[in-house]
Amino acid sequence: MILTPTSESNFNNLKVALDSSNAVLIQGDIGCGKSFLANTLADRYGAKETLIQVNVDDSFDSKDLLGKFSATDTPGAFEWIPGPLTSAVENGFWILLEDIDLASFDVFSVLLSLLEESTLFLPEKNRRIHSHPNFKIIATQQLRSVGDALITRKSNSIPFAELWGTVVMENLPPDEVCEVAKALYSVPINIVHALATLLSPCTNAPLVSLRCLLKWCKRVNKRLVSVGPLGGFLSSTVRELMFREAFDCILAGYPEGNALSSATELLADAMGISSNVAESLVKENRPEMSLTREYITVGRVTLPLFLSTTTERETRVAFAATKHAMSLLERIAVAVDAKENVLLAGETGVGKTFIVQYLADQLGQKLIVHNLNQQTDTSDFMGGWKPLDVAVAARDAYHKFVELFSQTFTASRNVQFLDSLQAAVRKCSWVAVVKQILKGFNSFKLKNTRQPFSEDMVNEWCLLEKTAVKLLNTLEKAKATFAFHFEEGSLVKAWREGSWILLDELNLATTEVLERVSAVLGDVDALFLTDKGNCEPIARHKNFHVFANMNPPTDVGKKDLPPSLRSKFTEFYVNEPFDRYDIHTVVNEYIGHLAPDCKAEEITSFFWTA
């Protein structure tokens, strides 16, 4: 944490509030560092490892905080799964409730007894628990700047506000923003100060948030490594480089219009370049793309491929390398290189989904596309308990056993054993199949004592044995009742395996789904599946990346995204290509190969004049 007079004052105010109260409400503007400050203080008090963070919204139910009975992989059995608030109260953890002002009155009614009497009532278990001495509850509330004042996003105030210790976060002034940037990155401080003092031509509010400014600093710091020491002079090349990064971080989410033009001129002036040069960099830029067996280069960024060097890459779709498409492809590639989550906004049919699919295809990266709507459930994302087909589970265990057995034993010496196993599979005698698998595991243990195998091989066998024991228990109990298993959702699979995930039509999703999305954005290293009934963290794969698409909120049924969620993305607005040369390139790419004279120019002219 970089301490400045304002940040130190904010920190000390929060520390005093926490020392005098177990419940603290932090109020402040979007991106001012409310959650960061809470995490920093938790780290100072040794509570960071057990800090529980919860994103609250208006669909959030009290059961999500208290807990509920849930199915288990034991047939006919249900288990009490304590919610995050219950776990924190019982074990003395700290809990951070983000956007508490969006919570329903049902949630506040649960918190009332906790704030007044330090007790929590669990209606489903008819039990009242007393809070642990180390328990702390921190909540955040977003305020927005209107002139020199801060006002809430909702007209109604927080119930029982007098029971909280309230801390109002002050925004860092431009001089202190420069101090933070100087301490973290090697960037021109005069440019940072110019950006920090820019005001929006529409609202007269700060044009650049602290989060966007630090994002720009991180990008420029990385780009300037190849340039070398700057000294006191900034060349036109460096200024143009910094402008392009600033435009992508700050203004690329604006639709075409007067507001974008005015803001671009302000940004160009802050960078010390003319408005004509800035307009050329934005509208006339056409990056080139090149592929090697190990890398892909798109304009100013080079990304490593996910495929091995011996794998042949084939483009599965036609791609017209227009100025419009290549400029967008470069922006997305730069954001991927900077580990930033990407949000593409624009009308239907402008190529938002296609451009992400194309980049993933060129990189050889697996992309999971999840189409969202108002009926999308969080279980589709995170996972849920579903009826178990024991035959499918037994067959999977059998195939894994055959794979490991062939690597461990000689098949010709175990013909009788393998024949009896295959006979049991053909008869669908799954109990017999699983018992044979466990018998094979015992043989492996004996052989391993005489001739030790690799650690990876031992781990695979032990995992199979654990699966087989659980499956045998399920098979024996499933005769009298139904069996369930926990199936991970698309988001968890991508998180674990390192896939990219594209959330299409994000602003059609319910607030509950948006809360789950928000939980994996930012600097989050572990994911917890509370519905599964265990608290084992799932480590984030280094290649995991979130992309999202949305239509403008003017369409029916499509709302705007919460500011706190939207600010965690790097946003790009995707317009339709209205350049005549781009239209001709598209026509020629898609039908130019069909005939020597495909009339591409005539078709372009017809489209242009229609």
Residue pairs with C-beta under 8 A, 6 or more apart in sequence:
1 7
1 11
1 36
1 40
2 179
2 180
2 183
2 184
3 11
4 172
4 176
4 179
4 180
5 176
6 170
6 171
6 172
6 173
6 176
7 33
7 37
7 172
7 176
7 180
9 170
10 33
10 37
10 167
10 169
10 170
11 37
11 40
11 41
13 167
14 24
14 26
14 37
14 38
14 41
14 167
15 41
17 24
17 165
17 166
17 167
18 24
18 41
18 45
18 136
18 138
18 165
20 165
21 164
21 165
22 118
22 131
22 135
22 136
22 137
23 114
23 115
23 136
23 137
23 138
23 139
23 163
23 164
23 165
24 136
24 137
24 138
24 139
24 164
24 165
24 166
24 167
25 100
25 138
25 139
25 140
25 141
25 158
25 161
25 164
25 165
25 166
25 167
26 34
26 37
26 38
26 138
26 139
26 140
26 141
26 167
26 169
27 34
27 140
27 141
27 142
27 143
27 150
27 166
27 167
27 168
27 169
28 34
28 140
28 141
28 142
28 143
28 150
28 168
28 169
28 170
28 171
29 142
29 143
29 144
29 145
29 150
29 169
29 171
30 142
30 144
30 209
30 563
30 564
30 567
31 209
31 210
31 211
31 212
31 567
32 169
32 170
32 171
32 172
32 210
33 169
33 210
34 140
34 169
35 53
35 96
35 98
35 140
37 169
38 96
38 138
38 140
39 48
39 51
39 96
42 48
42 51
42 94
42 96
45 94
47 93
47 94
47 134
47 136
50 91
50 93
50 94
51 93
51 94
51 95
51 96
52 84
52 87
52 88
52 93
52 94
52 95
52 96
53 95
53 96
53 98
53 519
54 64
54 65
54 84
54 85
54 95
54 96
54 97
54 98
55 98
55 99
55 515
55 518
55 519
56 97
56 98
56 99
56 100
56 102
56 103
56 107
56 515
57 99
57 102
57 103
57 511
57 512
57 514
57 515
57 562
58 102
58 103
58 104
58 511
59 104
59 510
59 511
59 512
60 102
60 103
60 104
60 107
60 511
60 512
60 515
61 104
61 106
61 107
62 106
62 107
62 109
62 110
63 83
63 124
64 83
64 84
65 83
65 84
65 85
65 86
65 107
65 110
66 82
66 83
66 85
66 86
66 110
66 120
66 122
66 123
66 124
67 80
67 81
67 82
67 83
67 86
67 122
67 124
68 80
68 81
68 83
68 124
69 78
69 79
69 80
69 81
69 124
70 78
70 79
70 80
70 81
70 385
70 531
70 533
71 77
71 78
71 79
71 385
71 484
72 78
72 79
72 385
72 484
72 533
73 388
73 470
73 474
73 483
73 484
73 485
73 486
74 473
74 474
74 477
75 474
75 477
75 478
75 480
75 481
75 482
75 483
75 484
76 477
76 480
76 481
76 482
79 533
80 124
80 125
81 530
81 531
81 533
82 90
83 530
84 95
84 530
85 95
85 110
85 114
85 120
85 137
86 120
86 122
86 129
87 93
87 535
88 94
88 95
88 135
88 137
89 114
89 120
89 129
89 131
89 132
89 135
90 129
90 132
91 132
92 132
92 133
92 134
92 135
93 134
93 135
94 135
94 136
94 137
94 138
95 136
95 137
95 138
96 138
96 139
96 140
97 103
97 137
97 138
97 139
97 140
98 139
98 140
98 518
98 564
99 140
99 141
99 142
99 562
99 564
100 139
100 140
100 141
100 158
101 141
101 142
101 152
101 153
101 154
101 158
102 154
102 511
102 562
105 159
108 158
108 159
108 160
110 120
111 137
111 160
112 159
112 160
112 163
113 119
113 120
113 121
114 120
114 131
114 137
115 160
115 163
115 164
116 163
118 130
118 131
119 128
119 129
119 130
119 131
120 128
120 129
120 131
121 127
121 128
122 128
122 129
139 164
141 152
141 158
142 152
142 153
142 563
142 564
143 150
143 151
143 152
143 153
143 168
144 150
144 151
144 153
144 563
145 171
145 205
145 206
146 205
147 204
150 168
153 563
158 164
171 206
171 210
172 180
172 210
174 193
174 196
174 197
175 193
177 192
177 193
177 196
177 210
177 213
178 189
178 192
178 193
178 196
180 214
181 187
181 189
181 192
181 213
181 214
181 217
182 189
182 192
184 214
184 217
185 217
185 218
185 220
185 221
186 221
186 224
187 217
187 220
187 221
187 224
188 230
188 234
188 242
191 234
191 242
191 270
191 271
191 272
192 213
192 217
194 270
194 271
195 208
195 213
195 216
195 246
195 250
195 267
195 270
196 206
196 208
196 213
198 206
198 207
198 208
198 266
198 267
198 270
199 205
199 206
199 207
200 206
200 207
200 263
201 259
201 262
201 263
201 266
202 259
207 250
207 263
207 266
208 216
208 250
209 567
211 567
212 249
212 250
215 249
215 338
215 340
215 570
216 245
216 246
216 249
216 250
218 338
219 245
219 248
219 249
219 334
219 338
220 241
220 242
220 245
222 338
223 241
223 245
223 300
224 230
224 238
224 241
227 238
227 241
230 238
234 272
236 273
239 271
239 272
239 273
240 271
240 273
240 277
240 281
241 300
242 271
243 267
243 268
243 271
243 273
243 278
243 281
244 281
244 285
244 300
245 334
246 267
246 270
246 271
247 264
247 267
247 278
247 281
247 282
248 331
248 334
248 335
248 570
248 572
249 570
250 263
250 267
251 260
251 263
251 264
251 267
252 331
252 570
252 571
252 572
252 573
253 343
253 345
253 571
253 572
253 573
254 260
254 263
254 573
255 552
255 573
255 575
256 573
256 575
264 275
264 278
264 279
264 282
265 275
265 278
267 278
268 274
268 275
268 277
268 278
269 275
271 278
284 323
285 299
285 323
285 327
285 330
286 323
286 326
286 327
287 298
287 299
287 300
287 326
287 327
287 329
287 330
288 297
288 299
288 326
289 296
289 297
289 298
289 299
289 321
289 326
289 329
290 296
290 297
291 297
291 313
291 362
293 305
293 309
294 304
294 305
294 309
295 302
295 303
295 304
295 305
296 302
296 303
296 305
296 333
296 362
296 363
297 303
298 326
298 329
298 330
298 333
299 326
299 330
299 333
299 334
300 330
300 334
301 330
301 333
301 334
301 337
303 333
303 336
303 337
303 363
305 313
305 363
305 364
306 363
306 364
306 365
306 543
307 313
307 363
307 364
311 364
313 362
313 364
315 361
315 362
316 361
317 354
317 357
317 358
317 361
318 589
318 590
319 325
319 358
319 589
320 582
320 585
320 586
320 588
320 589
320 590
321 585
321 589
322 577
322 579
322 581
322 582
322 585
322 586
323 577
323 579
323 581
323 582
324 575
324 577
324 579
324 582
325 351
325 355
325 577
325 582
328 351
328 355
328 572
328 574
329 355
329 358
329 359
331 572
332 342
332 344
332 355
332 356
332 359
332 547
332 572
333 359
335 341
335 342
335 570
336 342
336 359
336 545
338 570
339 545
340 569
340 570
341 521
341 545
341 546
341 547
341 548
341 568
341 569
341 570
342 356
342 545
342 546
342 547
342 548
342 569
342 570
342 571
342 572
343 506
343 547
343 548
343 549
343 550
343 561
343 566
343 569
343 570
343 571
343 572
344 352
344 355
344 356
344 547
344 548
344 549
344 550
344 571
344 572
344 574
345 352
345 549
345 550
345 551
345 552
345 571
345 572
345 573
345 574
346 352
346 551
346 552
346 573
346 574
346 575
347 551
347 552
347 576
348 551
350 574
350 575
350 576
351 574
352 549
352 574
353 369
353 502
353 504
353 549
355 574
356 367
356 500
356 502
356 547
356 549
357 367
357 369
357 502
360 366
360 367
360 500
361 367
365 499
365 500
365 543
366 497
366 499
366 500
367 499
367 500
367 501
367 502
368 490
368 493
368 494
368 499
368 500
368 501
368 502
369 501
369 502
369 504
370 380
370 381
370 490
370 491
370 501
370 502
370 503
370 504
371 504
371 505
372 503
372 504
372 505
372 506
372 508
372 509
372 513
373 505
373 508
373 509
374 508
374 509
374 510
374 557
376 508
376 509
376 510
376 513
377 384
377 513
378 489
378 512
378 513
378 516
379 489
379 531
380 489
380 490
381 489
381 490
381 491
381 492
381 513
381 516
381 517
382 488
382 489
382 491
382 492
382 516
382 529
382 531
383 486
383 487
383 488
383 489
383 492
383 529
383 531
383 532
384 486
384 487
384 489
384 531
385 484
385 485
385 486
385 487
385 531
386 484
386 485
386 486
386 487
387 482
387 483
387 484
388 474
388 478
388 483
388 484
388 485
390 430
390 471
390 474
390 475
390 478
390 483
391 428
391 430
393 471
393 474
393 485
394 430
394 433
394 434
394 471
394 475
395 425
397 433
397 434
397 437
397 464
397 467
397 468
397 471
398 421
398 425
398 433
398 437
400 464
400 467
401 437
401 440
401 464
404 444
404 457
404 460
404 461
404 464
405 411
405 414
405 418
405 440
407 457
408 444
408 447
408 453
408 457
408 461
409 443
409 447
411 418
417 436
417 439
417 440
420 436
421 433
421 436
421 437
424 430
424 432
424 433
424 436
425 433
430 475
431 472
431 475
431 476
434 468
434 471
434 472
434 475
435 472
437 464
437 468
438 465
438 468
438 469
438 472
441 461
441 464
441 465
441 468
444 461
448 458
474 483
477 483
486 529
486 531
486 532
488 496
488 529
490 501
491 501
491 516
491 517
491 520
492 527
492 529
492 538
493 499
494 500
494 501
494 544
495 520
495 527
495 538
495 540
495 541
495 544
496 538
496 539
496 541
497 541
498 541
498 542
498 543
498 544
499 543
499 544
500 543
500 544
500 545
500 546
500 547
501 544
501 545
501 546
501 547
502 547
502 548
502 549
503 509
503 517
503 546
503 547
503 548
503 549
504 548
504 549
505 549
505 550
505 551
505 558
506 514
506 517
506 548
506 549
506 550
506 561
507 550
507 551
507 553
507 558
507 559
507 560
507 561
508 557
508 558
509 517
511 562
514 561
514 562
514 565
517 546
517 548
517 565
518 562
518 564
518 565
518 568
519 527
520 527
520 546
521 546
521 565
521 568
521 569
522 568
524 540
525 539
525 540
526 537
526 538
526 539
526 540
527 537
527 538
527 540
528 535
528 536
528 537
528 538
529 538
548 569
550 558
550 561
551 558
552 558
553 559
553 560
560 566
577 583
577 586
580 604
580 608
583 604
583 607
583 608
584 600
584 601
584 604
587 600
587 603
587 604
587 607
588 598
588 600
591 598
591 600
591 603
592 598
592 600
